[in-house]
Amino acid sequence: MTASDDSTAAMPGPALAADLAAARAHQAASRWPEAVALYRAVLARAPDSIEALSGLGDSLRDMGSAEEAVTLLDAAVARHPGSAALHYSLGRAHQRAKRLGKAIDIYKIVLKLDPHHADALNSLGLFFSARDDLKSGIALFRKALAARPEFPDALVNLGLNLKLMGQYTPALLAFRQAMRLAPDDVRAHWAASQLQLLMGQFEEGWRGYEWRWRTREESSGRPGLYRQPPWDGKPLPDGKLLIWSEQGVGDEVMFTSLLPELSTKVSCLLECDPRLVPLFARSLPGVELVARAHPLPTRLSAPDIRAQSAAGSLGRWLRPDRASFAGRGGAYLKPDQGKRDRCRGGYGNEKLNVGIAWHTTKVELTAPRPIALEALLPILRVPGARFVSLQYGDHREAIAKLAGEAGIEIHQDPEIDQIKSLDDFAAQIAALDLVITIDNSTAHMAGALGVPAWVLLPHPPEWRWLLEGSDCLWWPSLRLFRQKAWKDWSGVVQEAAEALARHVAAGRPRTASP
């Protein structure tokens, strides 16, 4: 706040100061109604208190009343046109109301009033990043940090943008600095862990991976459902270890690949997606299975269960470094052979049967994974291949449009629903000669079945694919095709198309390496 930011000439009296302090405390603790009530009480006695006006507007916005906040702050700005603080609060209210253009214009006014306003610089940096202008975003985050060196949020934003630019070591330094300044900053710890795993720094990365339970995406409260103590990676003298599923189907399939190894040392009970029970029962005969349900099945609180672990936490104990992957894990799923043979017979043998998947429902704002179906035309035009859709969800319209406009046929098996029956989905993949997919559950299912699969990865990829190389630590049957530049799929698709043409020309059997 600048010297002209508060038009109350005198310092507030002890009572007002106490109410303002209490309001700020409620606001910091996300107790919005209490904060609103106190800010209104201050304004009843000091109508021109810019701190109270700004705090009230921010609290209304955060409790979901963005339009009320805009009305209040519009009036406040009209009375105090020189206040950078009020303008900034107004910009945030417009942003919450999804009037982004208006918010940007107001942040620019803030910087005219106060060129060193760190919050406005940080907010503008986020807008530039969202518009793919990473260099401008980075410059603004650096300016914010020059104005306020101890600014964890700007450090995390800087690190995320440096990561997208491929500057991994400086990005990790930014995250670590944010963690030093704010040891409880969830974004900093989570971002650091993702980058450490991506860089192959598994020991540190797995420790930080435990912060996922505090993130907005994973804060489901599920760890609190299980009564047993967390597993510490040591052998259990008696009883069972409960491993409970988390995240998506692909994650379940990937982390469950650790159980064939783990179950030779510890008696395991796996709670999993009900759709995976038939497939896992066939593939993991030594593991007891319980279908995930709400409320929690009573079996999961039985006294013979001595410890519990989230599936994603097993890596900390079983894969602490790159060397621990060698000769372990890999394909473990066994498809239903009858279903597999039916699919194979229906697809024919006159061409190479290639499964294809291009979409995911998982939203990634940083490095998007989906590819538009028409962007795959260089692959789909390779002669000698018959393409089979492995894409879950209803994509009939896009497939029909491609057929009408480009003459490309993609076979859709009417007997397979990749969402409803994961056992059928596994059999379908097992019937194919090759799979070409983005980073979604199809890639993990193919790897777990030992089916050759080519994975088209964004830049930077998710942590499990690491930074370099065409081989996959988790799945030996996978070959990785990597973007060279952020959001540029053209090079990856062309590389895969040329590889497919060579693959078809070589007439390789499905058991051969791609």
C-alpha positions as CSV (number, residue, x, y, z in Angstrom):
1,M,0.0,0.0,0.0
2,T,1.4,3.4,-0.9
3,A,1.3,6.5,1.3
4,S,-1.8,7.8,-0.5
5,D,-3.6,4.5,-0.3
6,D,-5.7,5.2,2.8
7,S,-7.6,8.5,2.9
8,T,-8.2,8.3,6.7
9,A,-5.7,10.8,7.7
10,A,-5.3,9.7,11.3
11,M,-4.3,6.3,12.4
12,P,-7.3,4.2,13.4
13,G,-8.1,4.1,17.1
14,P,-7.3,1.0,19.2
15,A,-10.9,-0.4,18.8
16,L,-10.8,0.0,15.0
17,A,-7.3,-1.4,14.8
18,A,-8.3,-4.4,16.8
19,D,-11.4,-5.1,14.6
20,L,-9.2,-4.8,11.5
21,A,-6.7,-7.2,12.9
22,A,-9.5,-9.7,13.8
23,A,-11.0,-9.3,10.3
24,R,-7.6,-10.0,8.7
25,A,-7.2,-13.1,10.9
26,H,-10.6,-14.4,9.9
27,Q,-9.9,-13.7,6.3
28,A,-6.5,-15.6,6.4
29,A,-8.3,-18.6,8.0
30,S,-11.0,-18.6,5.2
31,R,-13.7,-17.7,7.7
32,W,-15.4,-15.3,5.2
33,P,-18.7,-14.5,7.0
34,E,-16.9,-13.5,10.2
35,A,-14.4,-11.4,8.2
36,V,-17.2,-9.7,6.2
37,A,-19.1,-8.9,9.4
38,L,-16.0,-7.3,11.0
39,Y,-15.1,-5.3,7.9
40,R,-18.6,-3.9,7.7
41,A,-18.4,-3.0,11.4
42,V,-15.2,-1.0,10.7
43,L,-16.7,0.7,7.7
44,A,-19.7,1.8,9.7
45,R,-17.3,3.9,11.8
46,A,-14.7,4.7,9.2
47,P,-16.4,4.6,5.7
48,D,-13.2,5.7,3.9
49,S,-10.9,3.0,5.4
50,I,-9.2,1.6,2.3
51,E,-8.0,-1.4,4.2
52,A,-11.5,-2.3,5.3
53,L,-13.0,-1.6,1.8
54,S,-10.3,-3.8,0.1
55,G,-10.6,-6.5,2.8
56,L,-14.4,-6.6,2.5
57,G,-14.3,-6.8,-1.3
58,D,-11.7,-9.6,-1.2
59,S,-13.7,-11.5,1.4
60,L,-17.0,-11.2,-0.5
61,R,-15.1,-12.4,-3.6
62,D,-13.7,-15.4,-1.9
63,M,-17.0,-16.5,-0.3
64,G,-18.5,-16.6,-3.8
65,S,-20.1,-13.1,-4.0
66,A,-17.9,-11.8,-6.8
67,E,-20.6,-9.5,-8.2
68,E,-21.3,-7.9,-4.9
69,A,-17.6,-7.4,-4.5
70,V,-17.4,-5.7,-7.9
71,T,-20.3,-3.3,-7.0
72,L,-18.7,-2.4,-3.7
73,L,-15.2,-1.9,-5.1
74,D,-16.4,0.1,-8.2
75,A,-17.9,2.6,-5.8
76,A,-14.8,2.6,-3.6
77,V,-12.5,3.2,-6.6
78,A,-14.6,6.1,-7.7
79,R,-14.1,7.7,-4.3
80,H,-10.4,6.8,-4.2
81,P,-9.1,6.8,-7.8
82,G,-5.5,6.9,-6.6
83,S,-5.6,3.7,-4.6
84,A,-3.6,0.9,-6.1
85,A,-4.9,-1.5,-3.4
86,L,-8.6,-0.9,-4.2
87,H,-7.9,-1.2,-8.0
88,Y,-6.1,-4.5,-7.4
89,S,-9.0,-5.9,-5.3
90,L,-11.4,-4.8,-8.1
91,G,-9.3,-6.6,-10.7
92,R,-9.4,-9.8,-8.7
93,A,-13.2,-9.5,-8.3
94,H,-13.6,-9.2,-12.0
95,Q,-11.2,-12.1,-12.5
96,R,-13.3,-14.3,-10.2
97,A,-16.4,-13.2,-12.2
98,K,-14.6,-14.5,-15.3
99,R,-14.3,-11.0,-16.9
100,L,-10.6,-11.6,-17.7
101,G,-10.2,-8.8,-20.1
102,K,-11.6,-6.3,-17.6
103,A,-9.3,-7.7,-14.9
104,I,-6.2,-7.3,-17.1
105,D,-7.1,-3.7,-17.9
106,I,-7.4,-3.0,-14.1
107,Y,-4.1,-4.6,-13.3
108,K,-2.5,-2.4,-15.8
109,I,-4.0,0.6,-14.0
110,V,-2.6,-0.7,-10.8
111,L,0.9,-0.8,-12.3
112,K,0.5,2.8,-13.5
113,L,-0.3,3.8,-10.0
114,D,2.3,1.6,-8.4
115,P,4.9,0.1,-10.9
116,H,6.3,-2.1,-8.1
117,H,3.0,-3.6,-7.1
118,A,4.1,-7.2,-6.7
119,D,0.7,-8.8,-6.7
120,A,-0.4,-7.1,-9.9
121,L,2.8,-8.1,-11.6
122,N,2.3,-11.7,-10.5
123,S,-1.4,-11.7,-11.7
124,L,-0.5,-10.2,-15.1
125,G,2.3,-12.8,-15.4
126,L,-0.3,-15.6,-15.0
127,F,-2.4,-14.1,-17.7
128,F,0.5,-14.0,-20.1
129,S,1.4,-17.6,-19.2
130,A,-2.2,-18.7,-19.9
131,R,-1.9,-17.2,-23.3
132,D,1.2,-19.2,-24.0
133,D,3.5,-16.2,-23.8
134,L,5.9,-17.8,-21.3
135,K,8.7,-15.3,-21.8
136,S,6.5,-12.3,-20.9
137,G,5.1,-14.3,-17.9
138,I,8.6,-15.1,-16.7
139,A,9.7,-11.4,-17.0
140,L,6.7,-10.3,-14.9
141,F,7.3,-12.9,-12.2
142,R,10.9,-11.7,-12.0
143,K,9.7,-8.1,-11.6
144,A,7.3,-9.2,-8.9
145,L,10.2,-10.9,-7.1
146,A,12.4,-7.8,-7.5
147,A,9.6,-5.8,-5.8
148,R,9.0,-8.4,-3.1
149,P,11.8,-11.0,-2.9
150,E,10.0,-13.1,-0.3
151,F,7.0,-13.9,-2.5
152,P,6.4,-17.7,-2.5
153,D,3.5,-17.6,-5.0
154,A,5.5,-15.7,-7.6
155,L,8.4,-18.1,-7.1
156,V,6.2,-21.1,-7.8
157,N,4.7,-19.4,-10.8
158,L,8.2,-18.6,-12.1
159,G,9.3,-22.2,-11.5
160,L,6.3,-23.6,-13.4
161,N,7.0,-21.4,-16.4
162,L,10.7,-22.2,-16.4
163,K,9.7,-25.9,-16.4
164,L,7.6,-25.4,-19.5
165,M,10.6,-23.6,-21.1
166,G,12.8,-26.7,-20.4
167,Q,14.8,-24.8,-17.7
168,Y,14.5,-27.6,-15.1
169,T,17.3,-26.8,-12.7
170,P,16.4,-23.1,-12.3
171,A,12.7,-24.2,-11.9
172,L,13.6,-26.5,-9.1
173,L,15.7,-23.8,-7.4
174,A,12.6,-21.5,-7.5
175,F,10.4,-24.2,-6.0
176,R,13.0,-24.8,-3.2
177,Q,13.3,-21.1,-2.5
178,A,9.5,-20.9,-2.1
179,M,9.6,-23.9,0.2
180,R,12.2,-22.2,2.4
181,L,10.1,-19.0,2.6
182,A,6.9,-20.9,3.2
183,P,7.5,-24.4,4.6
184,D,3.8,-25.2,4.4
185,D,3.2,-24.0,0.9
186,V,1.4,-26.9,-0.8
187,R,1.9,-25.7,-4.3
188,A,5.7,-25.4,-3.8
189,H,6.1,-28.8,-2.4
190,W,3.9,-30.5,-5.0
191,A,5.5,-28.7,-7.9
192,A,9.0,-29.6,-6.6
193,S,8.1,-33.3,-6.2
194,Q,6.7,-33.5,-9.7
195,L,9.8,-32.0,-11.2
196,Q,12.1,-34.1,-9.0
197,L,10.4,-37.3,-10.2
198,L,10.5,-36.1,-13.8
199,M,14.3,-35.5,-13.4
200,G,14.7,-39.0,-11.9
201,Q,15.4,-37.7,-8.4
202,F,13.2,-40.4,-7.0
203,E,14.1,-40.4,-3.3
204,E,13.3,-36.7,-2.8
205,G,10.5,-36.8,-5.3
206,W,8.6,-39.6,-3.6
207,R,8.9,-37.8,-0.2
208,G,7.4,-34.7,-1.8
209,Y,4.7,-36.8,-3.6
210,E,3.0,-37.3,-0.2
211,W,2.0,-33.6,-0.4
212,R,-0.6,-34.7,-3.0
213,W,-3.1,-35.1,-0.2
214,R,-3.1,-31.4,0.5
215,T,-3.6,-30.4,-3.1
216,R,-7.0,-29.3,-4.3
217,E,-7.1,-32.2,-6.8
218,E,-6.4,-35.0,-4.4
219,S,-7.6,-33.6,-1.0
220,S,-10.5,-36.1,-0.9
221,G,-10.0,-37.0,2.8
222,R,-9.5,-40.7,1.7
223,P,-6.4,-41.3,3.8
224,G,-8.5,-40.7,6.9
225,L,-10.9,-43.5,6.1
226,Y,-8.3,-46.2,6.9
227,R,-7.8,-47.1,10.5
228,Q,-4.5,-48.9,10.3
229,P,-1.1,-47.2,10.6
230,P,0.7,-46.1,7.4
231,W,3.1,-48.7,6.1
232,D,6.7,-47.8,6.7
233,G,8.1,-50.1,4.0
234,K,9.2,-52.8,6.5
235,P,8.1,-56.5,6.5
236,L,5.0,-57.3,8.5
237,P,5.5,-60.3,10.8
238,D,1.9,-61.3,10.5
239,G,-1.3,-60.0,9.0
240,K,-1.9,-58.1,5.8
241,L,-1.0,-54.9,4.1
242,L,-3.9,-53.0,2.7
243,I,-3.2,-51.1,-0.5
244,W,-5.9,-48.7,-1.5
245,S,-6.5,-47.3,-4.9
246,E,-6.2,-43.6,-5.8
247,Q,-6.2,-41.3,-8.8
248,G,-7.3,-42.7,-12.2
249,V,-7.5,-46.1,-13.9
250,G,-4.1,-45.6,-15.5
251,D,-2.5,-44.8,-12.2
252,E,-4.1,-47.8,-10.6
253,V,-2.8,-50.1,-13.3
254,M,0.7,-48.5,-13.1
255,F,1.1,-48.7,-9.3
256,T,-0.5,-52.1,-9.1
257,S,2.5,-53.3,-11.2
258,L,4.4,-53.2,-8.0
259,L,2.3,-55.9,-6.3
260,P,3.6,-59.0,-8.0
261,E,7.0,-58.1,-6.4
262,L,5.6,-56.8,-3.1
263,S,3.3,-59.8,-2.6
264,T,6.2,-62.1,-2.4
265,K,7.4,-60.3,0.7
266,V,4.1,-59.1,2.3
267,S,0.6,-60.5,2.3
268,C,-1.4,-58.0,0.3
269,L,-5.0,-56.9,0.2
270,L,-5.8,-54.5,-2.7
271,E,-8.8,-52.2,-2.8
272,C,-9.4,-51.3,-6.4
273,D,-11.9,-49.9,-8.9
274,P,-14.7,-52.5,-9.2
275,R,-14.2,-52.6,-13.0
276,L,-10.6,-53.8,-12.5
277,V,-11.6,-56.8,-10.2
278,P,-12.0,-59.4,-13.0
279,L,-8.7,-58.4,-14.6
280,F,-6.8,-58.2,-11.4
281,A,-8.2,-61.5,-10.1
282,R,-6.9,-63.3,-13.1
283,S,-3.5,-61.5,-13.0
284,L,-2.8,-61.4,-9.3
285,P,-3.7,-64.8,-7.8
286,G,-1.8,-64.2,-4.6
287,V,-3.5,-60.9,-3.8
288,E,-6.8,-60.6,-2.0
289,L,-9.1,-58.1,-3.8
290,V,-11.9,-55.8,-2.5
291,A,-13.9,-53.6,-4.8
292,R,-13.9,-49.9,-3.8
293,A,-17.2,-48.9,-2.4
294,H,-18.9,-46.3,-0.2
295,P,-19.3,-46.8,2.7
296,L,-16.0,-48.5,3.1
297,P,-16.3,-52.3,3.0
298,T,-16.1,-53.9,6.5
299,R,-13.3,-56.2,5.3
300,L,-11.0,-53.2,5.2
301,S,-11.2,-52.6,8.9
302,A,-10.7,-56.3,9.9
303,P,-8.1,-56.9,12.7
304,D,-5.8,-59.0,10.4
305,I,-4.9,-55.9,8.5
306,R,-1.7,-54.5,10.2
307,A,-0.9,-51.5,8.0
308,Q,-2.2,-49.6,5.0
309,S,-0.7,-47.6,2.1
310,A,-2.1,-45.6,-0.8
311,A,-1.0,-47.3,-4.0
312,G,0.9,-44.2,-5.1
313,S,3.0,-44.3,-1.9
314,L,4.5,-47.7,-2.7
315,G,7.0,-46.2,-5.1
316,R,8.8,-44.6,-2.1
317,W,9.7,-48.1,-0.8
318,L,10.0,-50.2,-4.0
319,R,11.4,-47.7,-6.6
320,P,13.7,-45.3,-4.7
321,D,16.1,-44.9,-7.6
322,R,16.5,-45.7,-11.3
323,A,18.4,-48.9,-10.5
324,S,15.5,-50.3,-8.6
325,F,13.4,-50.6,-11.8
326,A,15.9,-52.9,-13.5
327,G,14.5,-56.4,-14.1
328,R,11.4,-55.6,-12.0
329,G,7.8,-54.7,-12.7
330,G,6.6,-54.5,-16.3
331,A,3.8,-56.5,-17.8
332,Y,1.6,-58.4,-15.4
333,L,-2.0,-58.4,-16.7
334,K,-3.5,-61.5,-18.2
335,P,-6.4,-60.8,-20.6
336,D,-9.4,-63.0,-21.1
337,Q,-8.2,-65.2,-23.9
338,G,-11.7,-65.9,-25.3
339,K,-12.5,-62.2,-25.6
340,R,-9.1,-61.5,-27.0
341,D,-9.5,-64.1,-29.7
342,R,-13.0,-62.8,-30.6
343,C,-11.6,-59.3,-31.1
344,R,-8.6,-60.6,-33.1
345,G,-10.9,-62.6,-35.3
346,G,-13.2,-59.6,-35.9
347,Y,-10.3,-57.3,-36.9
348,G,-8.8,-59.7,-39.5
349,N,-5.2,-60.4,-40.4
350,E,-4.7,-58.8,-43.8
351,K,-3.3,-55.6,-42.3
352,L,-1.4,-54.5,-39.2
353,N,-4.1,-53.9,-36.5
354,V,-3.2,-50.6,-34.8
355,G,-5.2,-49.3,-31.8
356,I,-5.4,-45.5,-31.5
357,A,-6.4,-43.2,-28.7
358,W,-6.1,-39.4,-28.7
359,H,-8.2,-37.9,-25.9
360,T,-8.2,-37.7,-22.1
361,T,-10.7,-36.2,-19.7
362,K,-7.9,-35.1,-17.4
363,V,-7.4,-31.4,-17.6
364,E,-3.8,-30.2,-17.9
365,L,-3.4,-26.5,-18.2
366,T,0.4,-26.7,-18.4
367,A,1.2,-29.3,-21.0
368,P,-2.0,-30.5,-22.6
369,R,-2.1,-34.2,-23.5
370,P,-5.0,-34.6,-26.0
371,I,-4.5,-34.4,-29.7
372,A,-7.2,-33.4,-32.2
373,L,-8.1,-36.5,-34.2
374,E,-7.5,-34.7,-37.5
375,A,-4.0,-33.8,-36.3
376,L,-3.2,-37.5,-36.5
377,L,-3.8,-37.7,-40.2
378,P,-0.1,-38.3,-41.1
379,I,-0.4,-41.5,-39.0
380,L,-3.8,-42.5,-40.1
381,R,-2.8,-42.2,-43.8
382,V,0.0,-44.8,-43.5
383,P,-1.0,-47.7,-45.9
384,G,-1.1,-51.2,-44.7
385,A,-2.5,-50.4,-41.2
386,R,-6.1,-51.0,-40.0
387,F,-6.9,-48.5,-37.2
388,V,-9.1,-49.5,-34.3
389,S,-10.5,-46.9,-31.9
390,L,-9.4,-47.5,-28.3
391,Q,-10.8,-44.1,-27.3
392,Y,-13.1,-44.2,-24.3
393,G,-16.2,-41.9,-24.5
394,D,-18.4,-41.1,-27.5
395,H,-16.3,-39.9,-30.4
396,R,-18.6,-41.2,-33.2
397,E,-19.1,-37.7,-34.6
398,A,-15.4,-36.9,-34.9
399,I,-14.7,-40.3,-36.4
400,A,-17.6,-39.9,-39.0
401,K,-16.3,-36.4,-39.8
402,L,-12.8,-37.7,-40.5
403,A,-14.2,-40.4,-42.7
404,G,-16.3,-37.9,-44.7
405,E,-13.7,-35.3,-45.1
406,A,-10.5,-37.3,-45.4
407,G,-11.7,-40.8,-46.4
408,I,-10.1,-42.3,-43.3
409,E,-11.8,-45.2,-41.6
410,I,-11.4,-46.0,-37.9
411,H,-13.0,-49.2,-36.8
412,Q,-15.2,-48.9,-33.7
413,D,-15.9,-52.2,-32.1
414,P,-19.6,-52.1,-31.0
415,E,-19.1,-54.9,-28.4
416,I,-16.4,-52.9,-26.5
417,D,-17.2,-50.2,-24.0
418,Q,-13.8,-49.0,-22.7
419,I,-15.3,-47.3,-19.7
420,K,-17.9,-49.9,-18.5
421,S,-15.8,-53.0,-18.9
422,L,-12.0,-52.7,-18.4
423,D,-11.7,-56.4,-18.8
424,D,-13.1,-56.1,-22.3
425,F,-10.8,-53.2,-22.9
426,A,-7.8,-55.2,-21.9
427,A,-8.8,-58.0,-24.2
428,Q,-9.3,-55.6,-27.1
429,I,-5.8,-54.1,-26.6
430,A,-4.3,-57.6,-26.3
431,A,-5.8,-58.5,-29.7
432,L,-3.8,-55.7,-31.5
433,D,-0.4,-55.6,-33.1
434,L,0.4,-52.1,-32.0
435,V,-1.1,-49.3,-30.0
436,I,-0.5,-45.6,-30.7
437,T,-1.8,-43.4,-27.9
438,I,-1.4,-40.2,-26.0
439,D,-0.6,-40.3,-22.3
440,N,-3.8,-41.8,-20.9
441,S,-5.0,-45.1,-19.4
442,T,-4.6,-46.8,-22.7
443,A,-0.8,-46.4,-22.5
444,H,-0.7,-48.1,-19.1
445,M,-3.1,-50.8,-20.0
446,A,-1.0,-51.7,-23.1
447,G,2.2,-51.6,-21.0
448,A,0.7,-53.8,-18.3
449,L,-0.4,-56.3,-21.0
450,G,3.0,-56.3,-22.7
451,V,1.5,-55.0,-26.0
452,P,3.8,-52.9,-28.1
453,A,2.6,-49.3,-27.8
454,W,3.9,-45.9,-28.9
455,V,3.1,-43.0,-26.6
456,L,2.9,-39.4,-27.9
457,L,4.1,-37.2,-25.1
458,P,3.7,-33.5,-24.5
459,H,6.6,-31.2,-23.4
460,P,7.3,-31.4,-20.6
461,P,5.7,-34.8,-20.0
462,E,4.2,-36.0,-16.7
463,W,6.7,-37.1,-14.2
464,R,6.4,-40.9,-14.8
465,W,7.9,-40.6,-18.4
466,L,11.1,-38.8,-17.3
467,L,12.8,-36.2,-19.4
468,E,14.6,-38.1,-22.0
469,G,14.8,-41.3,-24.0
470,S,12.4,-43.5,-25.9
471,D,12.3,-46.3,-23.3
472,C,9.9,-46.4,-20.4
473,L,11.0,-47.4,-16.9
474,W,7.6,-48.7,-16.0
475,W,6.7,-50.6,-19.2
476,P,9.3,-52.2,-21.4
477,S,6.9,-52.7,-24.3
478,L,6.4,-48.9,-24.7
479,R,8.2,-46.6,-27.0
480,L,8.1,-42.9,-26.2
481,F,7.7,-40.1,-28.8
482,R,8.4,-36.7,-27.3
483,Q,7.4,-33.2,-28.3
484,K,10.4,-31.0,-29.0
485,A,8.5,-27.8,-28.2
486,W,5.6,-26.9,-25.9
487,K,2.2,-27.6,-27.5
488,D,3.7,-28.5,-30.9
489,W,2.3,-31.9,-31.9
490,S,3.3,-31.7,-35.6
491,G,6.8,-33.1,-35.2
492,V,5.8,-35.9,-32.8
493,V,3.0,-37.0,-35.2
494,Q,5.3,-36.9,-38.2
495,E,7.9,-38.9,-36.4
496,A,5.4,-41.6,-35.4
497,A,4.0,-41.7,-38.9
498,E,7.4,-42.4,-40.4
499,A,8.1,-45.0,-37.8
500,L,4.8,-46.7,-38.6
501,A,5.5,-46.7,-42.3
502,R,8.8,-48.5,-41.6
503,H,7.1,-50.8,-39.2
504,V,4.4,-51.8,-41.8
505,A,7.0,-52.2,-44.5
506,A,9.2,-54.5,-42.4
507,G,6.1,-56.8,-41.8
508,R,7.2,-57.3,-38.2
509,P,5.1,-59.8,-36.1
510,R,3.4,-58.5,-33.0
511,T,6.0,-60.1,-30.8
512,A,8.8,-58.0,-32.2
513,S,10.0,-54.8,-30.7
514,P,8.6,-51.6,-32.3
